């Protein structure tokens, strides 16, 4: 057993017990007035069924009391804890955890990693490697924060319904976009979900995302590409077969970059973009 534990939330896409010494805090959801917890009593399939049934769904942050209780239990077995919440640009979870960690100086290190989903999962894998290399909690936190912006995600949305619901586009824009069958391509860089492009069909959208990732590799991440420090991954919402096909397409287009996995997007993102979304992410990784 390692002497440092890692705590992350389900926004990383990591399942309970998937990695040794990694502990996953479930993200809470309110659905039609009832509370659910991702990967505890709410599966991906159940969530998307409720989404498609037009249930009233809202996200929340984990109770800081439950998080601190987990820290207390883990500190009985481990010397230090690395806590990696979802991006501070998307939730108050990180700031809340940082405030609580002041009572655990030298023992609990909260990372403002500015990532989510497949890129956040890579940060957890990096932290495990750094622990195995003998780094301590402070060194790992500093590395993950220093490299937090060394990642990109591009997401093609299948429907405008949920962007309209979340207030990210106006009802008029959603109506026109639906009429014209426009599919937005969004980007996540530094934790913020922003508009990137608009396309008329999935084929064009896939090509646009691959082009964008290639450009990032050739410009922003050129140094890391030359060192073999980049990895690619695909994420999706409720369309696994399409995602696996998209992954094959990416591997053919960018064969020189390591491809790691095809994973569902976190439910916190799915809540805002709906089913049928495809995403590709590139991240710097620890060798």
N, C-alpha and C positions, 0 to 999 in steps of 0.2 A: 504493500500500500504506500502511495505517495504521502509526504508529510504536509502537502497543501491540497485543500479541496477547492473545487470550482463550483460556483452557484450561478445558474443562468435561468432565464425564464423560457416558456414554451415558444416565444417569438423566434427563438433560434431554430426551431424545427427539430430540436433534439428530443427524443422520447425518453420517458422515465427508464433509467437503468441502461441506456444505450452505451454509455462510456463509464468505465470504472473511475471512481473519485469525482464524478460530475453529478451534481444534484439539481433537479429541474423544478422550478417554481411554476405551478400552473397559472396561466392568465385567466382571470374571472370574466364571465360574460353574463349580462342580464338578457334573458330571452322571454318575452311575454310575461315579465314580472318575476321570473324565477332565475335563481343564480346557478350558473354552470361553471365548471372548471375544465379548461382544455386538457385533453389526454388523461383526465380522471373520470369524469362522468359525461364528457362531450367529445365524441370522435369527429374526425374530418367529415365523414359521411353524414352523420346526424346534423352537424352544423350546416352543411350545404343544403340538406333537405329542408331545414327550417328557414334558411335564407330564401330558397326558391318558393316556399309557402308564404312569403312576405311577413314572417314573424317580426316583431319589434325587437331588434338586437342592438345592444350597446356594449361597448368595451369598458373595462375598468382596470385599475392597477392592483397588483396583489397587496394584501394587507401587510403593512410594514411590521406589525406585531408577529405575524406568521413568519416573515422573513427573519426577523431577529431571533425568534424561537429556533428556527433552523440553524442560524449561526451558532447559537448557544450549544446546541446538540453536537454540531460538527467540531466545535473547538474542544470538545472532550476527547476527540480522536485525532484531530489535526492541529498543527502548530499555527497555520495561517489559512485564510480563505481569500480567493479571488472571486469577486462578485461582478458578473458582466451582464447588466440589464440591457434592454433594448435602447436604441438611440435616444439621447436626451432631447433631440429635435422632434421626436414623435410622442413623447410621454414624460410625465413628471416622475416616473419610477426611479430614474437614475438619481435625480436630485434628492429625492426622499431617502434613498439608500445611502447616499453620501452623508447626509445629515446624521443618520442613525449610526453610521460607521465611525463617527468621531468618538464614540464611547469605547471603541475597540481599536484604538490607535496601535499600529504595529502588528495587528492580528487580522483585521479585515480590510481589504483593499478593493474599493469600488472603482470600476473602469468605465469612463465615459467613452465608449468604443465607437459611437456614431454609426452603428450597423444594426441590421435586422435580417432575419431569415437566413439564407444560405451564406451570406458573408459573415453574419454573427456566428454561425456554426463553425466557420473556418477559424474565427478568433479563438473559440474554445479549443479546437484542435491545436492551434498555435500555442496556447497557454499550456496544454498538456506536454507538448514537446519541450517548452522552456523549463517546465518543472523537472522533466527528465534530464535536462542539461544542467541542472543544479541552480537555476535562478530562483531568487526569493520573491515574495509577494510584491514588494515595492518595485523590483526590477521588471517583473512581468507586467504590472500595471503601467509602468512608464513606457514599455515597449508597445503595448497594445494601444495606448493613447497616441503615441508618436506615429504609429502606422494606421491609425483609424480611418484616414481618408484614402488609403490605398486599395480602394474597391469601387466597383460600379455595378448597379443592377438596372436592367431595362425590362419593362413589363408591358405587354400588349393586352389591353382590356377587351373582353368580348362584348360587354354591354355597358351602356352609359347610365343605366338605372341607379347604380349605387354611388357613382360619383355625384349624380344629381342629389341623391338622398343626403349625402354628406356635405353638400354645399360647395363642392369643389368646382362644379359647373352650374350655370343657371338652367332652370327648366326649359327656357327657350333654346339655349344651345344644345341641350340634351335632345329636344324634339327634332331639331334640324339635323343633328348628328345621326340620330336613329333613322330618320327618313332617308338620309344619304348613305346609310350603312357605314358610317365612319367608325374606325377603331382607333382609339388613342393609344399612343405608346408613351408610357411614363418612365421616369428615371428616378433612382434613389442614389444620391451621392451626398455624403455627409449627413445621412439620416433623413433628409427631406424628400417627400414625394412630390415631384414636379412634372409638368408636361414636357414632353420631348418632341413628339411628332404626331401627325394624324395620317392614317393610311386608309385605303378603301377596302382592303381585304387581308386575310390572314397571311397569304403568300408574301405580299409586299411587306407586311409587318415583320415577318420573320427575317426577311432580307435586310430590313432597316435596322433591326436589333443586332444582327450579326455584323453589319457594317459599322455600327456604333461601337461594339465591343472591340472589333479589329482596330478602329481608330484609337481607342483608349490604350490598347496594347502597344501600338506603334508610336504613341506620343507620351501620354502621362506615365505609362508603366514600362516604357522601353528599357530602362535600366534593369528592372526586375525580370523582364522577359529574357534579356541577355544572360542573366544569372540563373535562369530556370526557377524563379521564385513565384511564378503565377499559376493559378489553377482556375478552371472554369466549372460552372455547375448550372443546372437548369432547375427552375421551380415552376409550380403550376397551381391552379385552383380547380380541383375536381375534373381534370382531363388528363389522366396519367398516360394514356396511349398517345395522345398528341404530343405530350411532353417528351416521351421517349423517342418519338420520331424527330422532334426538334433537336434533341440531344445528338442524334446521329448526324443530322444536317450540320450542326455546329462542329462536330468532330471532323467532318469531311472538309469544312471550310477553314478550320483553324487546327490543323493536325499537330502542330508543334507545341501546343500548350496542354498540360496535364488536365484531364477531365475527371472529376471526382464523383459526382452523384446527381441523381434526379430526385428532388424532394418537393413535397407540398409546401406552398407558401404558408406562413403563419396565419392563424385565423384572424388576428388583429388586422392584417392587411386584407385578407379575403373579405372581411366585413365591409370594406370600403370599395372593393373592385368587383366582387361577385365571382361566380363560377366561370370557367372557360378561359381564364387568363394564363398566358405563357410568359415566362421570364428567363433571362440569362444573366448570370453574374460572373464577374471576374474579381479575384482577390489575390493580394500578395500573401505568401505563406512562408512560414519558418521551415527551413531545410534542416 
